[in-house]
Amino acid sequence: MTLVQSRRREAVRTEAPGPVLVVTGMKREAACAMGEGVVVLCSGASVTRLRVELDRLHGRRFSAIVSFGLAGGLDYALRPGDIVVADAVISNGARHETHEHLSGALAEAIAAKGRKAVPGAIVGVDEPAMDTMSKAWLRESSRAHAVDMESHLAAEYARDWKIPFVALRAISDPASRALPPLAAKALTPEGDVDGKIVARELLRAPRQIGELILAGLDSRAAFGSLGRCGPLLGPLARLMLADL
């Protein structure tokens, strides 16, 4: 190692020692990411709430920001449980590039665990894409592989505070599948699924039960992938940033 490289590494250690901020939408997603050196922010699937929580951080020092959780599939080739490591996040015509080296390292680490990480864009939205027509329109307009409600805000925060940013999302509902309407109502502000709301909505519209069962199977595959990827986030980000 040269003297210059040594000094560069030492500068990173002293100037950017903060934890990794992981932005999620659900409590169960957050549980997959928790670990030493990680701060998890859960939005409860509310864009408004996430904006408020990010503002409260007020430039707190983080070594990296990761958008992590489930996503809806836009590319018909992607199946439940497939992993997208974004090369960019698109929202309202803006394109936020992710950190190339961190994204590449994540993809390699995921491959080492026997899973394939697909590179591609993620489109961020303020309202959930519940049906196949909405997903088709998003795919056509953005050419993105997946859609979620957190990545665009995490990317904006990372850009504003000049923090390395990556997005890792596991496909839950594929492009060909719609979500039951109750899915938009069932999350609590803390990011939990409210069983009482689910039961109430099924009583009102029992035909949703078929879609709910399929959604449950899809999310099981996606959470299985997140459970394998979550422990990589903190250690890998800190290791890679120390080498830059």
C-alpha positions in Angstrom: 0.0 0.0 0.0 1.4 3.4 -0.9 1.5 6.3 1.5 -1.2 8.2 -0.5 -3.5 5.1 -0.3 -2.9 4.8 3.4 -3.7 8.5 4.0 -6.9 8.2 1.9 -8.1 5.3 3.9 -7.3 7.0 7.2 -9.2 10.1 6.0 -12.3 8.0 5.3 -12.1 6.4 8.8 -11.8 9.7 10.5 -14.1 11.8 8.4 -17.0 9.4 7.7 -17.2 7.0 10.6 -21.0 7.1 10.8 -23.3 4.1 10.7 -25.1 2.9 7.6 -28.7 4.2 7.2 -31.1 1.6 5.9 -34.5 3.0 4.7 -37.4 0.6 4.7 -41.2 0.7 4.4 -42.2 -2.2 6.7 -41.1 -3.4 10.2 -40.4 -6.9 8.9 -38.1 -5.4 6.3 -36.3 -3.4 9.0 -35.8 -6.6 11.0 -34.0 -8.2 8.1 -31.5 -5.3 8.0 -30.8 -4.7 11.7 -27.2 -5.2 12.9 -24.1 -3.6 14.3 -23.4 -0.3 12.7 -26.8 0.0 11.1 -29.5 2.6 11.7 -32.9 1.5 10.3 -35.6 4.0 9.4 -39.0 2.5 8.7 -41.6 4.7 6.9 -44.7 2.5 7.5 -45.3 2.8 3.7 -46.0 6.5 4.0 -44.1 8.9 1.8 -45.2 11.8 4.0 -43.9 10.2 7.1 -40.6 9.2 5.5 -40.0 12.8 4.4 -40.6 14.0 8.0 -38.3 11.4 9.4 -35.5 12.1 6.9 -35.8 15.8 7.7 -35.4 15.1 11.4 -32.0 13.5 10.7 -30.8 17.0 9.7 -27.6 15.9 8.0 -26.5 13.4 10.6 -23.4 11.7 9.4 -23.8 8.3 7.7 -21.2 6.3 5.9 -23.8 5.1 3.3 -27.6 5.0 2.7 -29.3 1.8 1.6 -32.9 1.6 0.3 -33.9 -2.0 1.3 -37.1 -4.0 1.2 -39.8 -5.3 -1.1 -40.6 -4.0 -4.5 -43.2 -4.6 -7.2 -41.9 -6.1 -10.4 -42.1 -4.2 -13.6 -40.0 -6.5 -15.8 -41.9 -9.6 -16.6 -38.8 -11.7 -16.4 -38.5 -11.1 -12.6 -40.1 -13.5 -10.2 -40.9 -13.3 -6.5 -37.7 -13.4 -4.5 -35.5 -12.1 -7.3 -33.2 -9.3 -6.2 -32.6 -6.0 -7.9 -29.6 -4.0 -7.1 -30.3 -0.6 -8.6 -27.9 1.2 -10.9 -30.3 4.2 -10.7 -33.5 5.4 -9.1 -36.0 7.3 -11.2 -38.7 9.7 -10.0 -40.6 12.5 -11.6 -38.2 12.6 -14.6 -35.1 12.8 -12.4 -32.5 10.0 -12.4 -30.4 9.4 -9.3 -27.3 7.2 -10.0 -26.4 4.8 -7.3 -22.8 4.2 -6.0 -21.2 2.0 -8.6 -18.6 0.3 -6.4 -21.0 -0.3 -3.5 -23.6 -1.7 -5.8 -21.1 -4.0 -7.5 -19.8 -5.2 -4.2 -23.4 -6.0 -3.0 -24.1 -7.9 -6.2 -21.0 -10.0 -5.8 -21.7 -10.7 -2.1 -25.2 -11.8 -3.0 -23.9 -14.0 -5.7 -21.5 -15.6 -3.2 -24.6 -16.6 -1.2 -26.1 -18.4 -4.2 -28.5 -15.6 -5.3 -28.4 -13.6 -8.4 -28.7 -9.8 -8.2 -30.2 -8.2 -11.3 -28.9 -4.7 -12.1 -31.4 -2.1 -13.4 -33.4 1.0 -12.5 -36.0 1.3 -9.8 -38.8 3.8 -10.1 -39.9 5.6 -6.9 -43.6 6.5 -6.5 -45.6 8.3 -3.8 -48.6 5.9 -4.1 -48.4 2.1 -4.4 -48.7 0.5 -7.8 -51.5 -1.9 -7.1 -52.6 -3.3 -10.5 -51.0 -4.6 -13.6 -51.9 -1.6 -15.8 -50.1 0.8 -13.4 -47.1 -1.4 -13.5 -47.1 -1.6 -17.3 -47.3 2.2 -17.5 -44.4 2.6 -15.1 -42.4 0.1 -17.1 -43.1 1.8 -20.4 -42.4 5.3 -19.1 -39.3 4.6 -17.1 -37.9 1.3 -18.4 -37.3 0.4 -14.7 -37.2 -3.1 -13.4 -39.0 -2.5 -10.1 -41.1 0.0 -8.2 -41.2 1.0 -4.5 -42.1 4.0 -2.3 -38.9 4.7 -0.4 -35.9 4.6 -2.9 -36.5 8.0 -4.5 -36.6 9.8 -1.1 -33.6 7.9 0.1 -31.8 8.8 -3.1 -32.7 12.5 -2.8 -31.5 12.6 0.8 -28.2 11.0 -0.1 -27.7 13.4 -3.0 -28.4 16.5 -0.8 -26.0 15.4 1.9 -23.4 13.8 -0.5 -23.6 10.3 1.0 -23.0 7.1 -1.0 -26.3 5.5 -1.9 -27.4 2.0 -3.0 -30.8 0.3 -3.4 -31.4 -3.4 -2.9 -34.9 -4.6 -3.4 -36.5 -8.1 -3.5 -39.4 -8.6 -5.9 -42.6 -9.4 -4.1 -45.6 -8.9 -6.4 -44.4 -9.6 -10.0 -45.4 -7.5 -13.0 -48.2 -9.9 -14.0 -49.9 -9.8 -10.5 -52.2 -7.3 -8.9 -52.3 -6.6 -5.2 -55.6 -6.9 -3.3 -57.0 -3.5 -2.5 -56.7 -4.2 1.3 -52.9 -4.2 0.9 -53.0 -0.4 0.6 -54.8 -0.1 4.0 -53.3 -2.8 6.2 -50.1 -1.3 7.3 -49.9 0.6 10.6 -47.7 3.8 11.0 -45.1 1.6 12.6 -44.9 -0.6 9.5 -46.8 -3.7 10.9 -49.6 -5.5 9.2 -52.9 -4.8 11.1 -54.7 -8.1 11.3 -58.0 -6.4 12.3 -58.0 -4.3 9.1 -57.2 -7.3 7.0 -60.1 -9.3 8.6 -62.5 -6.3 8.2 -61.6 -5.8 4.5 -62.0 -9.5 3.8 -65.5 -9.4 5.3 -66.4 -6.5 3.1 -64.9 -8.0 0.0 -64.2 -11.7 0.4 -63.1 -12.1 -3.2 -59.8 -10.6 -2.2 -58.8 -13.7 -0.4 -57.3 -15.4 -3.5 -55.2 -12.4 -4.3 -54.2 -12.2 -0.6 -53.0 -15.8 -0.6 -50.9 -15.2 -3.7 -49.5 -12.0 -2.2 -48.5 -13.9 0.9 -46.7 -16.5 -1.0 -44.9 -13.9 -3.1 -43.8 -11.9 0.0 -42.6 -15.1 1.7 -40.2 -15.6 -1.2 -39.1 -11.9 -1.1 -38.5 -11.9 2.6 -36.5 -15.0 2.3 -34.2 -13.1 0.0 -34.1 -10.1 2.2 -33.2 -12.3 5.2 -30.1 -13.5 3.4 -29.1 -10.1 2.1 -29.7 -7.9 5.2 -26.6 -9.1 7.3 -24.4 -7.9 4.4 -25.4 -4.3 4.4 -23.5 -2.8 7.3 -20.2 -4.7 7.1 -19.9 -4.6 3.4 -20.6 -0.9 3.1 -18.0 0.0 5.7 -15.5 -2.3 4.2 -15.9 -0.9 0.7 -15.9 2.7 1.8 -12.7 2.1 3.7 -11.1 1.0 0.4 -12.2 3.9 -1.7 
